[in-house]
Amino acid sequence: MRVSAPIGKWIAKLYKDHDQFVDNLLEDYNLNHSEANLLIYLYKDGDGIS
């Protein structure tokens, strides 16, 4: 990616790379980043949600 690329492209690439990194970390648990985010939400703020 060129240095002169718009900041939005850099942010999108960073976001995608982060998701892939987290997916690799969660692979042993058979989870992806979206599922992990949901579990974290339920643990922290999901009072009464089953």
Summary of the structure (lengths in Angstrom):
residues: 50
radius of gyration: 15.2
end to end distance: 43.8
largest distance: 48.6
contacts: 85
relative contact order: 0.09
helix: 72%
strand: 0%
